[in-house]
Amino acid sequence: MTAVAPAAGAAAPFVPSGPSLLTRAHWAVIDTLTITRRNLLVWMRVPAYIMFTVIQPVMFVLLFRYVFGGAIAVPGVKGGYVNFLLPGIIGQTAAFATFGTAIALAQELQKGVIDRLKSMPMARSAVLAGRLVADTIRMFITIVIVVGVGYLVGFRFENGVGLAIGMIVLATVFGLAICCISAYTGLAIGDEESVQAFGLVWLFPLTFLSSAFVPIQSMPGWLQAFANNQPVTYVINVMRSMALGGPIAADLWKSIAWLAGIFIVFAPLAVRAYKRAS
Amino acid sequence: MSVPSSGPAILVQGLTKSFGEVRALRGIDLTVPRGTVLGVLGPNGAGKTTAVRILTTLLRPDGGRAIVEGYDVVSHAAAVRRTIGLSGQSAAIQEELTGRENLELVGRLYHLSWPNARTRAAELLEQFDLSDAANRAAKTYSGGMQRRLDLAASLVGRPKVLFLDEPTTGLDPRSRLGMWEIIRSLVAGGTTLLLTTQYLDEADELADQIVVIDHGQVIAAGTSEELKGRVGGDVLEFTVPDRNRVSDAAEAIARIGEGEPHVDKETGVINVGVGGRGSEALVEAVRSLDGASVQTQGLALRRPSLDDVFLALTGHAAEEDEPGGGKRGKRRGRRSGGSDAEKAVSS
């Protein structure tokens, strides 16, 4: 049966005319929504995920508000430490939420879910797009919950509704940018435990060595040099100014430049890692 | 139906694929006529999964070509995906979702409308005896149930060609039998099936044609009976309970068999092909083992199994192979029998 005459079966394969670009775009959107729905369903079914994405940030709020907060002086911040803290914790929450992105993609890769989906006649982009959309929705819900808890413990937006919404939008866009990095690491590393360990290695310093929890002036000089010039600080400074008042423009442009840079570098890397993933 | 081609369901010619230094496929040829079952048999790391991944458009070959239902897997990958189903080595289902949700999800991704996705999911749950568990999270399922759900998911799009990559690896014997029954009923419905397996009895049981792959090459092909015929008749087999006497026993029967006896030092099992002179060889074996005063258990003649075929073709038993590709080179030269067999089938 291996003895195949060279010509056998070569009879001109029937070539279907591919669907139009519009049809394909239509199905790419539908497939993305299907995958998004699946991911959100999974999220709601796993208590550990809820714990990770909702309860943990709330615990951080309480911890810093009532345990560490008293020891951290924030001269000149209207409303005191709780107002200083909330934008920082929201930024940290958005960044940490992307652990879930990396872990979920690594799991799907390990279990063969991505292979299965790739062997189906669905839009290949939908797996990654659906993951990012679902995780952004998840992140947005978490941010809203943290703001709610913040209000319960004394936080107040001091700069009007428009900029309050602006802050939440910026936090979400920031989270999505970090999500691209996490998606790339999840797909490129492809092993759940390693992904988790690696996530700690870069996410912890990036979020804690920033203006998120303490004024940077309280850090030693060499650390200030890093903390003052990294994107998380720029983004959180803008969020803080949007929430409480203060100069926005300078750090906003730096934030936009950084976020754009992250998207430009890591979105294609994530797509490439997804295409290669097996 | 939509493809009026009269060619085979799967046609593979000279397929090659390397991963760095490791040559996973060294030019394999396969033909699977429509509605038949091809069993691809080989140890871990033989290249079975690589071949399946190429045929299901997950991997691009380095050379050669592969045609599924008339479509080239590289240039018409999208068309191939519309005609195939794949069920891999691990259950690629979403464990947090229920069985029903899993199948409905796949239906939606095959672009069925919601009502159709629901109907199709219900049909498959019924067919695979999962209706009672339909609304439970898949993580509560047994291993066998998860595999059945995974197989059901691969059938949502009513594939013409189904690829099952080691469908029963890791299952308990009862679930394996259940899986075989399901696979048989699928094939009876006219689906073309390519099945990879490490289990020789599985290929024997399910496949119309079998190809044996080792080190990325087809080393033998034919029906189960044809392959067994290559061993050359019956096999004489017995166990030596006293492990210290195993080599004495092997020596005693060395002249009786056609070719060298195969000795498993760990289990004390010795077997040797005895060709057509079964009863005569049996009597001789009893005499010479008695002469050497070696005690044996269960001395008997049996029809050759695919294990014997594998041994005869490759010089090593299928289970002997360790996964991964690190030590392949060394093993190749271990016995000359392997390369002879390769020559025999390459013509």
Interface residues (C-beta under 8 A of the other chain):
Chain A: M1 T2 A3 V4 P6 A8 G9 A10 A11 P13 F14 V15 P16 G18 W27 I30 D31 T34 I35 R38 L41 V42 R45 V46 K111 G112 V113 D115 R116 L117 K118 S119 M120 P121 M122 A126 S278
Chain B: S2 V3 P4 S5 S6 G7 P8 L11 Q13 D29 L30 T31 R53 T56 T57 L58 L59 I67 G70 Y71 D72 H76 A78 A79 R81 R82 I84 L86 G88 Q89 S90 A91 A92 I93 Q94 E96 L97 E101 L105 V106 R108 L109 Y110 H111 A137 A153 S154 G157 Q209 V211 V218 A221 G222 V345
